Amino acid sequence: MENKKTCLYDKHVALGALISPFGGFDMPIQYTNIVDEHQAVRQHCGVFDVSHMGEVLVTGNDAERYVNHIFTNDVRGIPAGKILYGMMCYEDGGVVDDLLVYKVTDDRFFLVINASNIDKDWEWIQQQAKNFDITLEHQSDLYGELAIQGPKAEQVMEQTLGIPCQELAFYTFKCIDDIIVSRTGYTGEDGFEIYAKPAQINTYWDRLIAAGVKPCGLGCRDTLRFEVGLPLYGDELSADITPIMAGLGIFVKLDKEEFIGKEALARQKAEGAPKKLVGIELHDKAIPRHGYAVLKDGQQIGEVTTGYHTISTDKSVCMALVDSSYAALGTEVEIQIRKKTFPGTVCKKRFYDKHYKK
């Protein structure tokens, strides 16, 4: 089956981007090189095409109750214009997807889901809606999306795009005509995301590139999110990796009356998860990759979920899912890289400090 293309695909090709499949789309991985694009976001500002993300609109009398039923976080009582991060889970606590929930009004919620899970999520969301007075709209084809990220992002938004956004706090949004603007992103830096019709997204992209804002691909999006300990579905979260295992219990509100997966997650939190996601710093320059074995005294105790030689801190580090008895900070382990083992130490899984505007 042929991969989908975002509304900016031709722009990426014209800029000479390296294109590769991701989540069912042909996406730009890099334009110049990952290091330059990564540093642009850390130090100045970069723009990402994230139009591959999925969008679902939930409306109706039971919209709030329904969203709370499928979502681990708690949308009750939050003000309009607020965004929450959380997960949709199966009954056993495994993760269907992690997502953002935008509260437009008490009876209108906008869900942003991962590209690789769009079809699966849409089916799941529909299946859970049977006993609720709601309307679901799959809006993924209606929107393009840009992420403008970095310490200069606010200045770029206002001066280059003419979008006032100083008043937006972290994880809030506003609607301007048919455009949604939020102070969100997945890089660990201040930044904004814009959802708009494809024609408008093309106009904004052209303005940003003409103004010298660096286009950034999914390669540095991964290095940026990894450095600040943000999970990627399929690596740090999955049907087999619960939010509790991943250390994301803060986004699981067990004081809610009910939500799918609550009993399993409550039990896991009380009894302790059998596995935990940890950071590991290697004592060597070797680079651990997804799927590599984590060993203790020659026995496998887990495996790497994501690993890099970090661009911002110049260290070989990884996140790994390990047996909980080996998850304590300071635990000495080894990582199997091809036919050799390399020593490492369990550490915090945030390798670089976030710089959000609070």
Summary of the structure (lengths in Angstrom):
residues: 358
radius of gyration: 20.4
end to end distance: 43.5
largest distance: 60.6
contacts: 1225
relative contact order: 0.15
helix: 23%
strand: 35%
